[in-house]
Amino acid sequence: MKNKKWSKKDIAFLKGNYSVYTNNELAEELDRTVSAIEKKAGKLGLYKQILGKFDDDRHLLKARTESNVTKKKYKEALLENDRLRDEKEAILRIQETPQEIRFTQRQNGGSDATAFIIASDWHIEETVNPSDVSGLNSYNLRISEERAKRFFSSALKLLKITQKESRVNQVVLALLGDFISGHIHLELLENNTLLPADAIWRVQNYLISGINFLLNNSKIELTIVCHGGNHGRMTQRIHHATEQGNSLEVYMYNNIALYFKGNKRINFMIAEGYHTYLDVYGYKVRLHHGHAIRYAGGVGGIFIPVNKAIAQWNKGRTVDLDVFGHFHQFKDGGNFICNGSLIGYNAFALSIKADYEKPKQAFFLVDKKRGKSIVAPIWLLK
């Protein structure tokens, strides 16, 4: 039994059943030892068929995957069902009588407030040709007069709007300079349509007419704060110690004050130095033209140099708000307000890389309870 020869029939049986029977079963069927079975199978190149197990595993994996997909789809279907139910409920609620929220009109009787009307950077005799600023602006004497009229009429309109909610009886009209361009640069000799004395006389007429307009159409008391700019000077360079004495604008302010002498509704504050300080209900305001702040363009705009200057000035005398012009940009910086311009976008704004903006001036309130509030532009275009 142990060494008997392999017949063709035995070999055929082995080949046909090697993958089906175990080696022990084959040994018993063929009356041979397990080692004889293994040895002969090796010679014949036979191997156990295990693909069936792989197939079973593959089917099992596929079934599990399909089960997971089914579960996911079922979960998504549940979520979609919930969404549709919520939408249906929302539609039904809309069809119901809505809950009414009642608003009551606040009785007029708000707190006291002082209005600030800021005027600066008019440059009335300067010409702006559209071709010089890519067609963004046009300016001449006729346009300057139209915008000056619109400045006072729009300022009065804003004043009356604020008076509906607050007791605004006091108004600060801040005249912060550069009403003329003067001859401080050679190019202005070519571009200006009036000589400085003629230009300052014309501005004076604008301002006196505008002040009368405010007084005649309201019952306000007016404080007029006056500052010279850097353009209205009679010297080639700025003389810091004698800047006000060399300013045509300061001369004009004194002349306007003389015109209104005896009018009890007006108080003039003509600056003798670079800064003027006001205390409005304990809220401290510092006014100036703005030319002491050094800015020559930059990614951060005027905010960085302005805040540096304010920080230095506050070391001597702390205020809540700085108000200035010079940069032809209307900006509310929180602790400062930069006034826009009446001339609008011009070669100067282009040179300092200022953002383009339409001509405008600044209006804001200082509320007795809240401090600075309702900051708004005074638009100068139709």
Buried (B, 14 or more C-beta within 10 A) or exposed (E): EEEEEBEEEBBEBBBEBBEEBEBEEBBEBBEBBBEBBBEBBEEEEBEEEEEEEEEEEEEEEEEEEEEEEEEEEEEEEEEEEEEEEEEEEEEEEEEEEEEEEEEEEEEEEBEBBBBBBBBBBBBBBBBBBEEBBEEBBBBBBEBBBEBBBBBBBBBBEBBEEBBEBBBBBBBBBBBBBBBBBBBBBEEBEEBBBBBBEEBBBBBBEBBBEBBBBBBEEBEBBBBBBBBBBBBBBBEEEEEEEEBBBBBBBBBBBEEBBEBBEEEEEBBBBBBEEBBBEBEBBEBBBBBBBBBBBEBEEEEEBBBEBBBEBBEEBBEEEEBBBBBBBBBBBBBBBEBBBBBBBBBBBBBBBBEBEBEEBBBBBBBBBBBBEEBBBBBBBBBBEE
